[in-house]
Structures are given as C-alpha cells and as structure tokens.
Amino acid sequence: MSENFVFEPIKKNSLVTELTKQLLDYVFSGNIQPGEKLPTERQLQEVLHVGRSSIREAIKVLNVLGILDVRQGDGTYLVKRDSHFLMESIEWGLLLGEKNTLDVIEARQEIEISIVKYAAKRATDQEIEELWSILEGLKEASTKEFIEIDVNFHLKLAEMAKNSVFKSLFLSLQSLLRTWVNLVISDVSDTTFSYNDHLNIYIAVSQRDPEQAEQAMRTHMEDATRRLIEVIKNKTE
C-alpha cells in the first residue's frame, strides 16, 4: 500500500459515510490510478481501525456508483475515469462534503472571476452578440436545457477571455459545473434568480467594464455557492 497517502482513524458515528469519504479522498489523491487495485480489506481495517463489515459497506456504496469495481476472489479496483464516473464521484463528494471537491469549488470561483474580467477587456462585438444569444436561451429553457446553456454561457466567457490557460482550466471544471448547476437548478422550480445573475454579467461584459464584470461574477458565484450548500445540507440531513 502506498506510503504517500495516510488514512485517518474513524471517530464519528456514521461509519459508512466517513469511510466512504476517506475512500474518496484516496481516489482523488492520485495515489491510485484507474485500473489499479485498492488495499485489501485487512489492510484497510488495520489503518482505519474499524470492522470489515463497515469497510465492505463503504466499498459497496462506491461500487454501486460505478467508482470501484469489486471482483470476487480478486479484489477491488478503481474504474477508468470517464465523464460519467467524474460527474457521479463529484456529486457524491459534494453531498458528503468531500474536502478536495470543495477545494475545486473554491478554485472555480476564482477562475471564473478572472475569466470574466479578461472577457470584458477583450470581447469582440460579434462575441458579445453570441453571448446574448446564449443568454436569451436561458429565459424559456427547461431544467435540463438550462444546465447545458448555463455551461455554454461560461464556456463562451472563457473563449472571450482569449487566454488558453484559463480556457483549459475551465474545460477541466466542466463536469463540476454541470453537476453543480444540476444540483441547484433541480432543487428549485424557478430559474429566474440564475438568469438575472447571468444577465448582470452580460451587461457588464457588453459595456466592457472589467470591474463591474468581476463584481457581477463574484455575486453570482457567492449566490450559487450559498444555494449549493443549502442543497447539500438538505440532502444530507
């Protein structure tokens, strides 16, 4: 078993939940690669100081989600990380309060704020028109449509920023954004609040006002984060 990742003894009452969180920590740590075998139940029992039955239940949860592959008589393996795996593991991580996922959310906020600032400085007239077209689609969109249009709106801003690093960073966070929007939007019947946030961002960018654009995005990120936390709290109570 790798010496780079340190499991912590379980202290809380909800053993299966805490075990699942630690196994997710291990998956996200990079100490195990897709297709590789996890430590045995005996090894996990020794470092986590819990019974095997609890470990099996936690592994079962991640197996049902498609994150782990349990092979009878052989062991447990990390499955390949396709987009489906990523969305499920991120959503599960969000619901459990998984630390690395919350770190990514924090990073996403700062990346989005930087992107919109440069978009306001560098956008062409045509790009602003295209951004408006995307925004118009949010008005009458169904919940499922809203999610994809929302992602496209932010992707367009990343393109308008004309910075390859920012765009690459955003593309790496698309699955997180899609899962985030899905959790928040699916929990409400009215998407007006989100449309208004995006409208304020559009107005600032169209006026080529970096400071106003930065503030509009910050407000949107704070609002979205607050709503996400409320959803997580409701789902885990």
C-alpha positions in Angstrom: 0.0 0.0 0.0 1.3 3.5 -0.9 3.0 5.4 1.9 2.2 8.7 0.4 -1.5 8.6 1.5 -2.3 8.5 5.2 -5.7 7.1 6.3 -7.1 8.6 9.5 -8.8 6.6 12.2 -12.6 6.9 12.1 -14.0 8.8 15.1 -17.5 9.9 14.0 -20.7 7.8 14.5 -21.7 7.5 10.8 -19.1 4.9 10.0 -20.1 4.1 6.4 -20.4 7.8 5.5 -17.0 8.6 7.0 -15.4 5.5 5.4 -16.8 6.5 2.0 -15.4 10.0 2.4 -11.9 8.6 3.2 -12.0 6.2 0.3 -13.0 9.2 -2.0 -10.1 11.1 -0.5 -7.9 8.2 -1.5 -9.3 8.1 -5.0 -8.8 11.8 -5.5 -5.3 11.8 -4.0 -3.7 10.5 -7.1 -2.0 7.6 -5.2 -4.1 5.1 -7.1 -4.6 5.1 -10.9 -7.6 3.8 -12.9 -7.4 0.1 -13.2 -5.2 -0.3 -10.1 -6.1 -2.4 -7.1 -7.1 -0.9 -3.8 -5.6 -2.1 -0.5 -7.2 -5.3 0.8 -10.0 -5.2 3.4 -7.4 -6.4 6.0 -5.0 -3.6 5.2 -7.9 -1.0 5.4 -9.0 -2.5 8.7 -5.5 -2.1 10.1 -5.2 1.6 9.2 -8.8 2.7 9.7 -9.4 0.7 12.9 -12.9 -0.3 12.0 -14.7 -3.6 11.4 -14.6 -5.3 8.0 -18.4 -5.2 7.6 -18.3 -1.3 7.7 -15.5 -1.3 5.1 -17.4 -3.6 2.9 -20.5 -1.4 3.1 -18.4 1.7 2.1 -16.9 -0.1 -0.8 -20.4 -1.3 -1.8 -21.6 2.3 -2.0 -18.7 3.3 -4.3 -19.3 0.1 -6.3 -22.9 1.0 -6.9 -21.9 4.5 -8.0 -19.5 2.9 -10.6 -16.4 4.3 -8.9 -15.0 1.0 -7.7 -15.1 -2.4 -9.4 -15.4 -5.3 -6.9 -14.1 -8.6 -8.4 -15.0 -11.6 -6.3 -11.9 -13.5 -5.3 -9.6 -10.9 -6.8 -10.0 -7.6 -5.1 -11.4 -4.1 -5.6 -10.2 -1.8 -8.4 -10.6 1.8 -9.4 -12.6 2.1 -12.6 -11.5 4.1 -15.6 -12.3 7.8 -15.2 -14.7 8.7 -18.0 -17.0 11.7 -17.8 -19.8 9.6 -16.3 -17.6 8.5 -13.4 -16.4 12.0 -12.8 -19.9 13.5 -12.5 -21.0 10.8 -10.2 -18.0 10.9 -8.0 -18.1 14.7 -7.8 -21.8 14.7 -6.9 -21.2 12.1 -4.2 -18.2 14.1 -3.0 -20.4 17.2 -2.8 -23.1 15.5 -0.8 -20.5 14.1 1.6 -18.7 17.4 1.9 -15.6 15.8 0.4 -12.7 18.3 1.0 -10.9 18.0 -2.3 -14.2 18.6 -4.2 -14.9 21.7 -2.1 -11.4 22.9 -2.8 -12.2 22.7 -6.5 -15.4 24.7 -6.0 -13.3 27.4 -4.3 -10.8 27.4 -7.2 -13.6 27.5 -9.7 -14.9 30.8 -8.2 -11.6 32.5 -8.6 -11.0 31.1 -12.1 -14.5 32.4 -13.3 -13.9 35.8 -11.8 -10.5 36.1 -13.6 -12.0 34.9 -16.8 -14.9 37.4 -16.9 -12.5 40.3 -16.2 -10.5 39.5 -19.3 -13.6 38.8 -21.3 -14.8 42.3 -20.6 -11.5 43.7 -21.8 -11.0 41.5 -24.9 -14.5 40.6 -26.3 -15.4 41.5 -29.9 -18.7 42.9 -30.9 -19.6 39.5 -32.5 -18.7 37.6 -29.4 -20.9 39.9 -27.3 -23.8 39.2 -29.7 -23.2 35.4 -29.4 -23.1 35.7 -25.6 -26.5 37.5 -25.8 -27.9 34.7 -27.9 -26.8 32.1 -25.3 -28.4 34.3 -22.5 -31.7 34.5 -24.4 -31.8 30.7 -24.4 -31.9 30.7 -20.6 -35.2 32.5 -20.5 -37.5 29.7 -21.6 -35.2 26.8 -21.0 -36.4 23.6 -19.2 -34.3 22.4 -16.3 -32.3 20.0 -18.5 -31.8 22.7 -21.2 -30.9 25.3 -18.6 -28.0 23.2 -17.3 -26.3 22.9 -20.8 -27.0 26.5 -21.7 -25.6 27.7 -18.4 -22.4 25.7 -19.1 -22.2 27.2 -22.6 -22.5 30.7 -21.3 -19.5 30.3 -19.0 -17.6 28.5 -21.8 -18.2 31.4 -24.1 -16.8 33.8 -21.5 -13.7 31.6 -21.3 -13.3 31.8 -25.1 -13.8 35.6 -25.0 -11.0 36.0 -22.4 -8.6 34.8 -25.1 -6.3 33.1 -22.7 -5.5 29.4 -23.4 -4.7 28.6 -19.8 -8.0 30.0 -18.5 -9.9 28.1 -21.1 -8.1 24.8 -20.3 -8.8 25.3 -16.6 -12.4 25.9 -17.3 -12.7 22.9 -19.6 -11.3 20.7 -16.8 -14.0 22.0 -14.5 -16.9 21.5 -16.9 -18.1 18.3 -15.2 -18.1 20.0 -11.8 -20.0 23.0 -13.2 -22.6 20.7 -14.8 -23.1 18.7 -11.6 -23.2 21.9 -9.6 -25.9 23.5 -11.8 -27.8 20.3 -11.9 -27.9 20.0 -8.1 -29.0 23.6 -7.6 -31.5 24.0 -10.5 -33.1 20.6 -10.0 -33.9 21.7 -6.4 -35.9 24.8 -7.4 -38.9 25.4 -9.7 -37.9 28.9 -10.7 -34.6 29.7 -12.5 -35.2 33.5 -12.6 -32.5 34.1 -10.0 -29.9 32.4 -12.1 -31.0 34.2 -15.3 -30.7 37.6 -13.5 -27.2 36.8 -12.3 -26.2 35.9 -15.9 -27.9 39.0 -17.2 -25.9 41.2 -14.9 -22.7 39.5 -16.1 -23.6 40.0 -19.7 -24.4 43.7 -19.2 -21.0 44.3 -17.5 -19.1 42.5 -20.3 -21.1 44.2 -23.1 -20.2 47.5 -21.5 -16.6 46.4 -21.4 -16.3 47.2 -17.7 -13.9 44.7 -16.1 -14.6 45.9 -12.5 -18.3 45.6 -12.9 -18.0 42.3 -14.6 -15.8 41.0 -11.8 -18.3 42.1 -9.2 -21.2 40.6 -11.1 -19.4 37.3 -11.4 -18.4 37.4 -7.7 -22.0 38.0 -6.7 -23.2 35.1 -9.0 -20.5 32.7 -7.5 -21.4 33.6 -3.9 -25.1 33.1 -4.7 -24.5 29.8 -6.4 -22.3 28.6 -3.7 -24.8 29.5 -1.0 -27.6 27.7 -2.8 -25.3 24.6 -3.4 -24.5 24.5 0.3 -28.2 24.6 1.1 -29.0 21.8 -1.3 -26.1 19.7 0.2 -27.4 20.4 3.7 -31.0 19.4 2.9 -29.9 16.2 1.1 -27.7 15.1 4.0 -30.0 15.9 6.9 
